[in-house]
Amino acid sequence: METHKMKIAIVILNWNGKELLERFLPKLIKFSNKSKIFVVDNNSTDNSIDFLTTHYSNIDIITNKSNLGYAQGYNVALQKIMADYYVLINSDIEVTKDWLKPLINIMESNKLIAACQPKILSYNNSKYFEYAGAAGGFIDMFGYPFCRGRIFNHLEMDTSQYEDSIEIFWATGACLFVRSSSFWEVGGFDNDFFAHQEEIDLCWRLKNKSYKIMVEPKSKVLHVGGATLEKSSPKKTYLNFRNNLYMLFKNLKLIQLLCIIPIRLILDGIAAFTFLFKRNGLLHFLSIIKAHLKFYLNINKLIKKRIHITQKTYHSGKINNSILFLNKIKKKNKFSDL
């Protein structure tokens, strides 16, 4: 393990992703300017570690004794890595030539920039943005995340319409370039999230500290998506709804919280009933109910967390409107139409 402080550590969280490592590690190594690469293994059972030790002896492996999820899996591992910057990258990402340089440049340009992301395109159809991040993450007044290039499940074609580097609300956890000092200043990821939306929560807490989050489309990567949990997974539904409520409770100012949480309970109830008309609908319905019950049971714990956060009213990248209303009622599918 490295004991001196390096500039950049590229860190892949792996859980039974041997095939993905086989497919995407060669380009990551080729195009990452000899940056040090680490693989954090969340107790895989698919011979991932044997594959790495046999074929990539120069990659450092950090092993977790159980599947700690994205949040705690990274938190535990990153404590062992001394670097100015962490690049947290999914095992199902294909990088492109010179992808790192624009990200380094933007982070070096301003110390108030705590994190950034590249442009995320679909690996299966690179003409389109990919769900997890697209050209930068935003959030609406009720806490629903969306992207420049992706609103709910509608993906825009990339016609170079979002090539400018701008401040955003959240940077995707699929390829997150984050300043290590800022990451630890806010306590890293929230372990209780396990997986999904922990990067949004992290970025919100960073913004509450007056840091900036940016997107740099000069850097481009391709993302497979859904490699660990499919979009149709009831567990993913549970984690998304639960974690979103956790995040709102922690980061909203009290007056906003008292207004928004009751509205969200109604909107989530409507969402739960609409799931009943879809495949595996009952399982998704029950997942949302379970998410809300878990939220209520953890309110005391969440109160203790929010005490340590200085909530702010305004943040760049947050729209004072409902993305549900704009998309479902006003039929706006493109970010540029909002």
N, C-alpha and C positions, 0 to 999 in steps of 0.2 A: 504493500500500500504506500502511496505517495505521502511523504512527511513534509516536504517543502510546499510552499504555496504556489500553485500554477495560475496562469491567467484564465484559462478556460477548461472546464471539465464537461465533457459530453456524457450524459448519464442516461442510460436506457433502463427502464423498469421492465423486467421480463417475468411473465408467468405462462409457462407452457407455450412459448413462442419460438421454439427451435426452427421451424420452417420459415418464419419471418426473419429471424436472424440470418439464416442461410441466404435468403433472398436479398436482404437490404444492407447487411453489414459491409459488403465489398465497396459499394458506392460511398457509404458513410465514411469509411476509412480513406478512400481515394480523394474525396472532395473536402476533407475537414482540416487541411493544412497541418497535418501531423499533431492535431490537438489530442490530448489524452482522452481515451474512451473507457468508460466504466459500464459494466452491466450489473444491475441490482436484480438478483433473482429471488422472487417471492415463493420459494419452496416449490419449484416446478417438479413435475413427475415425468417429463418427456425427454429426458437426457439432454436438456439445454446446456447444462454445465459441462458434461462430457464433450459435447460438440465444441464448446468454446475453448476448453483446455487443450483439445486436440488440434484445432485449426487456428485459434487466435490466442496464442500464449501471451501476446503483448497487451491483451485487454485485461484489466483488473476486474475481478469478480467479487461482489459483495453479496453474501448469502443471508437472507432472512429465514428464520426457523419456521415461519408459517406464512401464509398469504396475508400480508398486512394491508392489502389494497394499495391504491395509488398514493393516498395521502400519507399514511404512516410508513408505508414502504419506502417512499422517498425521504421522509423526515429522518428515519433511522439511518439510512445510508448516507445522506448528505452531511450528517454530523461527522462522518469519517473522511470526508473529502475536503481538502483545503484548496480553494480556488476563488479568484475574484468574481468569476461568473460561472453559473451553472447553465447548461443547455439541457433541459429535460425533454427527451425526445422519445416518442413511441416506437416500439419495435416494428410497426407497420408503416413507417415513413420512408420514402425514397427521396434523398436529397439530390440537389442539382449542383452543377459546377459553380464555385464561388458563392455558395449559399451563406457562408458564415461572415464574409467580409462586410456586407451592408449592415448586418445585425451588430457586429462589433463597432462599426463606425457610429451608428446612431446611439449606442449605449455610451460610447466614449465622448460624445458631443455634449452631454449634459448629465451631471451627476444626479439630477432630480428624476431622471428616467430610471425607474426601478426594474422594468421588464418590457419586453417587446416580443413580437412574433413575426414570422415571414408570411407571405401569401400562401394559403393552403389550397391546393388544387386536388381534384379527385384523381387517384391513381388509376381507376378504371376508365375514366374519361377525362383526360387532362384539359379539355376545353371548358370544363365546368369547375366552379368552386366546390370545395368539399365542406360538408356539414360542420365539422368541428373546427371552427375558427374563420374559414373563408378569408376575407380581407380585413378582419378585425372585429372584435366582439363589442356589442352594445347591450344595453338593458333598458327596459321600459319602467314606468312608474310603479308597476305592480311586481317587478322583479323577474319578468320573463326575459330570458336572454335571446338575442338574435345577432345576426352578423351583417356586415357590409358584404353583400353577395349571397346571403342566405337568410330567409325569413321563414321560420318554422321548417317545413320540409321542402320548401321551394328553393331550388338551387339555380343561381343565375349563371349564364355563360360568361366566361372571362373574355371580354372584348377590350381589355386594357382601360376599362372605365374607372377602376379604383387603383391607380398606380401611384397616387400621392401618399407620402408618409404622414400619418395624422395621429393625434391623440385619440385613444379609444378607451372603453371602460374596462375590458378584460382581454387578456391574451390567452390563446388556447393552450391547454395543458398537453396537447399532442406535440407541440414544439415550442416550448417556453424558454426564452432566453432571459434569465433573471440575475440581478446583482445579488451576490451572496449576502453582503452586509445588510441589504434591505430585507431580504428574505427572512433572515434570523431576527432582525429588529422587530418584526411583527409576529414572530414565533413560528414561522414556517406554515405549512398546511395545517388545517384542523383535522386531527386524527379521527375524530368522530364522523367525518364525512365518508370515510372508507374510499369511495370513488364517486366521481361525477360532481361537477360544479365546484370542487375544491379550489380550482384555479380562479374562478370568478370571485369566490370568497376571499382568497388571498389578494387578488388585485383590488378588491373593494377596501380591504384593510390597509393596503399600501396607499390607496388614494385618500383614505382618511388621515394618513400621515403626510399628505400633500405631495406625494410622489406622482409621477406621470407614467402611464402605460401607453406604448406606441405600437403601431404596425409599420413594417418596412417591406413594401411589396417588391423592392428590388431583389429581395431574397425570396426564392420560390422553392417549395417542397411539395411532394405528392403524398397523399394520405389514403390508405386503404379504407380505414374506418370500420368500427364494429368488430374488431378482431378479438376482443376479450368478451364483451357483452353485446349481443346483437341489438339493433334498435328496437326490435319487437319483443325484447326480453321483459317479462313482468318485474324482474329484479331491478332492471335499469329504470323502469317506471317508478318503482318504490324509491330508489336512491335519488332520482331527480326531484321528485316532489318533496321528499323529506328534507333533502339538503337545501333545496331552495327556501323552504320555510326556516330552517336553521339560519341560513345566511341573512334573510330579511330581519329576523329577530335580533341578530347580533349587530347589524350594521345600520339599520334605519334609526333616525332620530325618533324619540318617544312619540311625538305628536303624529309623525308619519306612520309609525308602527301601529298605533291605535286605530288609525283610519284604514290602513292597507290590509292588515291581517284579516279582519272580518270579510273584506271584499274578496280576498284570495280564497277564503274558505268556501265562499259561494262559487267562485269561478272554478276551483278545483273540484267541487261537487258536480258541476255541469260537465267538466272534463271526464270525470269518473263515469257518468251515465252515458256519455258519447262512446266510451270504450266498449260498452256492452254490445254495440252493433258491429264490432270489429272482431277479427280472429283472436281467439284466446281472451275475449273481452272480459269475462268474469274474473280471470286472474289479474288483469290490469286494474279492474274496478276495486278488487280487494287490496291490491298493492297501494292504491291511493288512500284507501281507508286506513290501512296499516301505517302509511307514512304520516298521516295526521295524528293517529293515536301515539306514535313514537314522538312526534313533535310535542304534544301535550305532556307526555310523561317526562320529557327532558327540559321543560321550561325553567326549572330551578337551576339546572346546570348552565343553560343558555344565559340566564340572568348574570351568573358569575362571570361568564365570558364577556358579555357586553359591557360590564363595568370597566374592563381594561381597554375598551375601544372608544376613541373620541369620534362620535358620529358627526358627519357634516351634512348640510342640506343639499348643496349643489356639487355635482361632479360632471366633468366633461365625459361624454359618451353615454350619458343617461338622458333619455328623452322624457319630457313631461307629457306623456300621452300613453295610450294603451296600444301595444302592438297587436293585441287581439282585435281591437276595434278597427285599427287601420287595415289589417290584413283580411279579417273575416267579413267585416261590414263594408268597408270602403274599397275592398279588393285590391289593395296595394301589395304586390308581390316583390317589388324591387326596392332595394334600399334607397336608390336615387329618387324614388317617387314619394318617399316619406316626407 
